Amino acid sequence: MNIFEIGSKHLSLSLIQELLNANTKLALDSKSIDKIVDCRAYLDAKMAKSDDPIYGINTGFGFLQHVKVDKENLSQLQHNLLLSHACGTGEEVPSEIVKLMLLLKIQSLSFGHSAVALITVQRLIDFYNHDILPVIYTQGSLGASGDLAPLAHLTIPLIGEGEVNYQGRRMESAEMLQLMGWEKINLLSKEGLALINGTQFMSAYGVYTLIKAQKLSYWADAVAAISIDAFDCRVDPFWALSHQIRPHKGQLQTAQSILSWLEGSELIKQSGKQTQDPYSFRCIPQVHGASKDALNYVIAVFETEINSVTDNPNVFPNEDLIISAGNFHGQPLAISFDFLSIALAELGSISERRNFQLISGTRGLSPFLVNDPGLNSGLMITQYTAASIASENKQLATPASVDSIVSSNGQEDHVSMGANAATKCFRVLNNLERILAIELLTAAQALEMRRPALSSPKIEAVISSYREVVTFNTADRLLASDIKASIKFLRSYSL
């Protein structure tokens, strides 16, 4: 059994992907155990000798910060906190993202600045290792005082409340604890606040989205290269010289990527091409490249975030300090999600334009890429579908991070709306996948109409595999099935 010691390494997207793919189990690093134990002991000693109000530890929360809570009620205070904040609604968070939330919450607690008990972290690790996934909802977080509602739903199973998905069915957390032979966790001072403060809802969505976005960025280049050959385009716009005098990293990478995909193509070498191609073909390096650069920036932001402590207050045993600050505020993530949504939407926007050009009945291709057009509509309406989705992405790319609504009776007067930015970006991501699947369907159809001339060996290998799941369209048929198969192909085929 593969075991990864959490806290022992800097988490990167690639490492997380390896852990998930290998179904690696977690265990706490010995140094992390020491930090967690020492921090908890420090807080217990501090509380035993002092009656001073410390936010969220012996006081109420938010606007109720001035209400002092007696020592005998500190455990009940934390218990009540989880219950009162578990007020999410909307759709259920996908299981893959719930699993990431557990991983990232454990990582944040492992740094030893949250004053949680060791048994609490160990139980979260048990949830992760046994695929016990709490039922969480997409709506309820303002992305500022941490992802309060989603994280409350993530952690209330510790106290036997809420619901979980386990072994293929949804059940009450109390039933799950009984099945596992576990006792409810009796929360100590600050523990509830440490569990629900943090950015792990936003961060988990970000990690999932970025891993998939990297793959779709590769696919965007591959599908675009197929479209280039299918539309009988020129190769000149991808030569290095033009990009070396405007050396944006993503632009250079994209131009090289396209050349690599087209290497050895008979079609790209054909004479008689138009002097210039439409922007959706000619400017692929500039547009795809800008999205690559945005993606790399956002990855850097999230890799910093997932290796950070984001609850409040922060406990520093060595310095004898408990600092109430604002690391839970999701502004860095909210702005990054908005940036990423724009970048992904643009990959879909330019893809839809190439799709439009391919079915236009120009450059020797039949209208809508079908025999006997008129009797057959061919791929006419697939372009409508792509256009509809591209337009939806433009609407979803409207930034969430510029919005703010006052909460907690004015105490929390500026919020990031990062959770909304996260769920919007997730929708943009899935929409992009659908648009690229439609372009692949269209480009493959057009490429067949160029026979017997061949594209490059790399492209022909992709098309050969694709034809095993989507055949050439000779007459009108149910295209929703082809789109569904194309999406599945994008997910399963290894570039």
C-alpha positions, -999 to 999 in steps of 0.1 A, spaced: 0 0 0 14 34 -10 15 59 19 23 96 16 34 114 48 14 146 48 34 176 59 67 162 46 66 178 12 55 209 -6 23 199 -24 23 207 -61 -4 200 -87 17 172 -102 22 155 -68 -15 157 -59 -24 142 -93 1 113 -85 -15 108 -51 -50 106 -65 -41 84 -95 -23 59 -73 -50 60 -46 -22 67 -21 -31 67 16 -21 95 40 -2 95 72 11 124 93 48 131 91 65 128 125 75 165 125 39 174 118 27 153 147 51 171 170 40 205 158 3 196 162 8 182 197 30 211 208 6 237 195 -24 221 212 -5 218 245 5 255 243 -31 266 239 -43 244 267 -17 258 290 -25 294 279 -62 289 286 -55 273 320 -37 303 333 -55 332 316 -91 345 314 -83 371 287 -107 371 258 -91 354 227 -113 355 196 -131 324 187 -115 304 216 -134 318 245 -156 344 227 -184 343 202 -178 346 165 -180 375 140 -202 403 153 -205 383 186 -168 386 193 -175 407 224 -195 379 241 -172 361 266 -179 323 270 -172 305 302 -145 278 303 -170 250 310 -188 258 277 -158 261 254 -163 226 240 -200 232 234 -191 265 217 -171 247 191 -198 220 187 -224 247 182 -202 265 157 -201 235 133 -238 229 135 -248 265 130 -225 270 101 -235 239 82 -261 257 62 -251 250 26 -275 245 -2 -276 239 -40 -260 211 -59 -237 186 -42 -200 192 -45 -185 164 -68 -168 136 -49 -134 143 -65 -135 178 -51 -146 167 -16 -116 143 -15 -94 172 -24 -110 193 3 -100 167 29 -65 165 16 -60 203 17 -76 207 51 -53 181 65 -23 197 49 -32 231 64 -37 217 99 -4 198 96 17 229 99 9 232 136 -5 267 138 -42 258 143 -42 242 178 -63 213 168 -60 180 187 -40 152 170 -70 129 171 -90 153 151 -65 154 123 -61 117 124 -98 112 120 -98 135 89 -70 113 75 -92 82 83 -120 98 62 -96 104 33 -81 69 35 -114 51 36 -131 73 10 -156 86 35 -167 117 17 -190 142 35 -220 156 17 -212 192 9 -232 218 -11 -219 243 -37 -237 274 -22 -231 291 11 -196 305 11 -187 342 7 -150 332 4 -139 356 31 -142 342 67 -130 310 52 -153 287 33 -175 285 64 -206 266 52 -188 241 30 -161 234 56 -187 229 83 -203 203 61 -169 187 55 -162 184 93 -195 179 111 -192 141 105 -164 143 131 -191 150 157 -216 125 142 -237 151 124 -245 156 87 -242 130 60 -215 112 41 -211 91 9 -195 58 18 -193 25 0 -216 36 -28 -244 50 -7 -254 81 12 -258 77 50 -261 96 82 -227 103 98 -238 86 130 -244 54 110 -209 57 94 -192 61 128 -210 31 141 -200 10 111 -164 21 115 -164 16 153 -154 52 159 -165 75 187 -176 111 180 -149 137 184 -153 159 215 -141 192 201 -117 212 223 -114 250 224 -107 266 190 -110 233 171 -143 240 154 -131 274 143 -99 258 129 -119 233 110 -143 258 93 -119 287 88 -98 282 57 -99 283 19 -101 246 12 -134 247 -7 -120 273 -31 -86 256 -32 -100 222 -40 -120 235 -69 -89 253 -80 -67 223 -79 -92 201 -97 -98 228 -123 -61 235 -129 -52 198 -134 -80 194 -160 -73 228 -175 -37 218 -182 -49 188 -201 -75 208 -221 -48 233 -230 -28 205 -246 -60 193 -264 -67 229 -276 -34 229 -295 -39 193 -308 -75 200 -321 -64 233 -335 -36 216 -355 -62 191 -369 -84 221 -379 -54 238 -396 -48 209 -419 -85 203 -424 -90 240 -435 -60 239 -458 -41 266 -438 -6 279 -441 22 270 -418 40 303 -419 22 319 -389 38 292 -367 74 297 -377 96 307 -348 109 340 -362 77 360 -357 73 347 -322 109 354 -312 104 391 -318 73 390 -295 86 364 -270 57 358 -247 64 324 -232 30 309 -240 30 322 -275 64 306 -282 53 273 -266 21 273 -287 38 280 -320 63 252 -313 34 229 -302 15 235 -335 46 229 -356 52 196 -337 17 184 -344 20 193 -381 54 178 -387 54 154 -416 19 165 -429 13 162 -466 -16 187 -464 4 215 -448 29 213 -477 3 216 -505 6 246 -528 -22 270 -539 -31 281 -503 -47 315 -496 -23 343 -487 -37 347 -452 -59 326 -430 -86 338 -406 -75 350 -372 -89 319 -355 -62 299 -373 -34 324 -378 -35 338 -343 -36 305 -324 -1 311 -308 -11 345 -296 -45 334 -282 -37 300 -269 -4 313 -256 -20 341 -235 -43 314 -219 -12 293 -212 5 322 -195 -26 329 -174 -28 293 -164 8 292 -152 2 323 -131 -29 308 -115 -10 276 -108 16 296 -89 -11 313 -68 -28 280 -59 4 261 -51 12 289 -26 -23 287 -11 -24 249 -6 8 250 13 -4 277 37 -22 281 70 -55 298 63 -76 295 95 -79 322 122 -66 329 148 -30 318 141 -12 302 170 26 306 174 38 286 204 75 295 200 67 332 200 40 329 227 15 347 203 -20 341 192 -28 365 163 -62 372 150 -57 381 113 -72 374 79 -55 345 61 -89 331 55 -98 359 30 -100 344 -5 -91 374 -25 -60 360 -41 -80 329 -52 -111 349 -63 -91 371 -87 -72 341 -100 -104 322 -106 -118 351 -126 -85 353 -146 -86 316 -153 -123 317 -163 -114 344 -189 -84 324 -202 -105 292 -205 -134 310 -221 -111 324 -248 -98 289 -257 -135 280 -262 -143 312 -281 -115 308 -307 -123 270 -310 -159 278 -319 -148 303 -346 -126 276 -362 -156 253 -360 -177 279 -378 -151 283 -406 -148 245 -412 -186 241 -419 -188 273 -441 -185 255 -474 -153 272 -484 -118 259 -494 -131 229 -512 -152 216 -483 -189 209 -487 -213 231 -467 -217 216 -432 -193 189 -441 -219 164 -454 -227 147 -487 -259 159 -504 -263 191 -483 -299 202 -483 -313 167 -479 -287 165 -450 -280 192 -426 -247 176 -416 -228 194 -388 -248 227 -391 -263 225 -356 -232 213 -338 -219 248 -345 -250 262 -329 -243 241 -298 -207 253 -296 -218 289 -301 -244 286 -273 -218 271 -249 -192 297 -259 -217 325 -252 -225 310 -218 -188 310 -210 -186 347 -218 -214 353 -193 -198 331 -167 -164 349 -172 -179 381 -157 -158 385 -126 -171 375 -92 -142 391 -73 -153 427 -78 -185 419 -58 -189 421 -21 -218 418 3 -216 429 40 -221 400 65 -221 394 102 -238 426 110 -210 447 94 -181 430 111 -172 411 79 -177 441 56 -156 430 26 -158 395 11 -141 379 -19 -169 359 -34 -141 334 -43 -165 304 -38 -188 317 -65 -157 324 -87 -147 288 -81 -180 272 -91 -183 295 -121 -148 286 -133 -156 249 -129 -186 254 -152 -164 272 -177 -139 244 -176 -165 217 -184 -180 239 -211 -145 243 -228 -142 205 -229 -176 203 -247 -166 230 -272 -132 213 -280 -150 180 -284 -173 196 -310 -143 211 -328 -126 177 -329 -158 161 -343 -159 188 -370 -122 189 -378 -120 151 -381 -150 151 -405 -133 178 -426 -100 160 -426 -116 129 -441 -128 151 -470 -92 159 -479 -83 122 -486 -62 107 -500 -39 134 -488 -27 127 -452 -20 149 -422 10 143 -400 17 109 -384 8 124 -349 -25 137 -361 -33 106 -381 -27 85 -350 -53 106 -331 -78 104 -359 -74 66 -362 -82 62 -325 -110 87 -327 -126 68 -356 -130 38 -333 -155 58 -313 -169 83 -338 -173 72 -374 -173 94 -405 -207 111 -410 -221 101 -443 -257 111 -437 -277 128 -409 -277 109 -376 -281 116 -339 -252 140 -332 -257 143 -295 -243 107 -293 -212 118 -313 -206 148 -290 -209 126 -260 -184 101 -275 -160 130 -284 -161 143 -248 -153 108 -235 -125 105 -261 -109 137 -248 -110 124 -213 -96 90 -220 -70 94 -248 -35 101 -237 -17 127 -258 
